[in-house]
Amino acid sequence: GNKMAVIAYRITLTNFLTLKLFSTTRTEFIFIKVRW
């Protein structure tokens, strides 16, 4: 049970960081596109 909780936590954290990185990259791309 504890091992599954750690795995679930790591998957959730990875998904959160990936989504945050994607959102940041997309926002910066749109900002640069509008600026230029």
C-alpha positions in Angstrom: 0.0 0.0 0.0 2.7 2.4 0.9 4.7 1.6 -2.3 1.6 2.3 -4.4 1.1 5.6 -2.7 4.7 6.6 -3.5 4.2 5.6 -7.1 0.9 7.5 -7.4 2.6 10.5 -5.8 5.5 10.4 -8.3 3.1 10.0 -11.2 1.0 12.9 -10.1 4.0 15.1 -9.5 5.5 14.3 -12.9 2.2 15.0 -14.6 1.9 18.3 -12.7 5.4 19.4 -13.7 5.0 18.3 -17.3 1.7 20.2 -17.5 3.2 23.3 -15.9 6.2 23.2 -18.2 3.9 22.8 -21.3 1.7 25.6 -20.2 4.7 27.9 -19.5 6.3 27.1 -22.8 3.0 27.6 -24.7 2.4 31.0 -22.9 5.9 32.2 -23.8 5.5 31.0 -27.4 2.2 32.9 -27.8 3.8 36.0 -26.1 6.8 35.9 -28.4 4.6 35.3 -31.5 2.4 38.3 -30.6 5.4 40.5 -29.7 7.1 39.8 -33.0 
